[in-house]
Amino acid sequence: MLRFQPPSVPINALGGPGDICVVYHPFLDILGEQAVDAFYFGNVLDPGGNRLEDFRTYRAKDNFIFLRGNRESDYRGRCKACGQRRRYFPGGKSYVLSRDLGAHAIYGTHMGLLVNEEVFGRIGGKRWPGLGVEKIPVLDEPRDGLPVDL
């Protein structure tokens, strides 16, 4: 439930693999069918229990990926009960490991979304004020001193 109507920012996505984030519905429409394949969606309610039509919650299905960092990165390990990664906070410039990328066009990350070039072309950086866009390098080996399979 949202306590107030947020501005029309395209996405609010800070979290981990199981966290639920919020996306602006018109932005979701631009992401297209690939987003439908990549995420579970839910409704966003105001304090009165009314659905906010312009917003949806989303959570990655099997396409969550950690952006990696340098040796100052903070890794909180795995949950001993379920084995899920708890938290990873990248230090320095972020990158993704090539081995973590699969056939998905869109990935959920703990910092937002990671999209391929085709999806990025649909988004268009100038169309969404407040949307931070950064090109993320793809590397073969980690620079954070941690195992490749966090």
N, C-alpha and C positions, 0 to 999 in steps of 0.2 A: 504494500500500500504506500502510495506517495502522499506526503503531508502537504505538498503544494505542487502546482502545475509547473514543471521545469520549462526553461526556454526551449525553443525548437533546435536543440543541438542534436546532431545525428546519432550519437551513441554515448553511453556511459558504461564503460566496461573495465573496471579494475577488479580483479579477482583471480581465483584459482580454478582448477578443473571443475569443481562442483558448484562454483558460485553462479548466481543468477544475475544477469546484467540487463540493462534497459536499452532499447533501440527505438528511435523515432520511425514511425511506420513508413513515411514517404522515403526515408533512406533505405529501409528494408525492401521496399518495392524496387529500388534501383539495383540492389544486390541480386534480386531475382531468384529464380528457381534453385540456384546453387545454395542460397542461404537456407531455403526450405529443407534441402537435403542434409545440411550441415548442423542444424540446430533444432532443439526443442523450443517451442514458444508457449507463452502464457499471456494472460491479461494483466494490465496494471490498473489498480483501483485507487480512487481518491478516498479520503477519510470517511466519506458517506457510503462507501461501497459501490460507487458508480464507476463503470469502466471508462478509462481515458482512451478514447478511440485512436489518438495519435501515437500511442506508445504500446510496445509489447516487451515482455521479458524474453530473454533468450538464454540458452545454456548449450554449450557444445555437446554434440553426441559423442562420436569417437574421433573427433578432429581437434582436440586440444593440444597445443604445442607450447613448450616453454621457449621464450626468447632467452638466449644465453648471453653471458657477459665475460668480464675479465676475472682475475684472481681475487678481486675485492667483492665478488658476488657472494650473496648470503643464501645458503641452501639449508632448509630446515628438515631435510630427510623425508622418510616415508612413514606413514601411519603403520604402527605395528599390528593393528587389528585388520585393516583392509588392504594395506599395501599401496594406497594412493599417495602420490607425492603431496606433501603438505604445502610448502612455499619455496619459491626460488626468486630472489630479487637480484637481477643482473646489475653488476657494477660496470661502469664504462659504457662503451658503445655496444648496442645490442646487435646480435646476429642470430641466425638459425642454422642448425646442422642439417646438411643435405640428407642424412639418413632419417631425419624426422619428417621429411616431406613425403607425402604420398600423392594420391591422385586427386585430392581435394582442391578446389579452387579457393575456398575460404577456410581459415582456421581460427578458432578461438584461442586467445592468448591471455596471460595475466595482465597485459597492458592494452588490450583492445582486440582488433582483428588483424589478421595477416591474410592478404589477398594476392592472387596471382595478377599478372599484367593485364589480362583480359578484363577481370573484374575491376581493377584499378582504372582502366580506361572508361568504364561506365560511370564510375564515381565522379571523376573530374574534380580536382583539388579546389577550383574556384567556386564551385557550386555550393559548398557547405561551410559557411563561416563557423569557426570554432572547432573544425575538424583538423586535428594534427595528423599530418602525413609524413612518413619517413620511409625511405627506401632501406630495406633490411638486407644486409649481405648474407649470402648462403656460403657457409664454410664446411670443409670436410672434417676438421678436427676442432675440439673445444679449446678455448683459450682460458677457461676458468679453473683448470687443474682438477676438475671433477670428471667422473666417468661419463662416457658418451650416453649411456642409458640411465639417466637420473631416475 
